[in-house]
Amino acid sequence: MSIARGCRRVGGARPPNGATFYRGARAGRRRHIGQIGLTVALIGLTTGCDALRNFNLLTVEQDSELGINAYAEVRKTAVVIHSGPDYEMVQRVTTRLVEAARHFDPKIVGEFEWEAILIDDPETVNAWCLPGGKMAVYTGILPVAETEAGLAVVMGHEISHATARHGTEALTRSMGLEFALAMISGTTSAGGAAGNEEVIALGTNLLLQLPMGRGAELEADQKGLEVMARAGYDPREATRFWERMGALGGDAPPEWLSTHPSHGSRIGQLEELMPAAIAIYERSPAREGAPLP
């Protein structure tokens, strides 16, 4: 879900205490969750990889509940900016992109409660959108975005992950329905407040760090390109943004070893999709500052 995966790890989405919760979980719970994951894997083997890729036992309403719980967990330690030009830009881009996304996925966009925060963390080159439409932009990605259109590339991509429900698909594949429902309800088989906090923190970590896979990443690129174009942002900025991300360098593995496409492959697909996106952009009333119908 994170825009930063596959580039230099300047910071990345860092949920509170991160994987510490996983390492510190009770052995019995790890076995229980592992059994759920094994069940999901067996479903994949019996139904085929294509079916597993879109396998999601959660409802849209449960997406929202998961996102709200995870968002609250992140905000416990995040330093959130509440005013200023960068904050205003994030809010403006969010509003325009959500209205544009409503054109493509009206039911899902209408059911999510969209919100974006700006987190003061200049070392983290990242942004994300949780299931249910809760988003965060880290100040570290703003110099890479450079412009409002560049930020629209990032946020359009992340919004598209949410509307395509990639996060809960990945969670279903990795941990199973029971774990997701435990995160929603704040309960575990062991019970108790400590168990509640642990499962929510672990779920937050998973939702922010689970690899989406190349197919999901490329789908989010395509949908994000269309969304930003309809919102009145020049889609050609997308290739320039990913060129800047690629220029950061880093230790990303070769594409065939990664769940994410390389920057070169991503740019290549964006260029193939660009004529259709430019046509959407040229027809968009938002180019002239008019509200979207």
Order of alpha helices (4+ residues) and beta strands (2+ residues): alpha-alpha-alpha-alpha-beta-alpha-alpha-beta-beta-beta-alpha-alpha-alpha-alpha-alpha-alpha-alpha-alpha
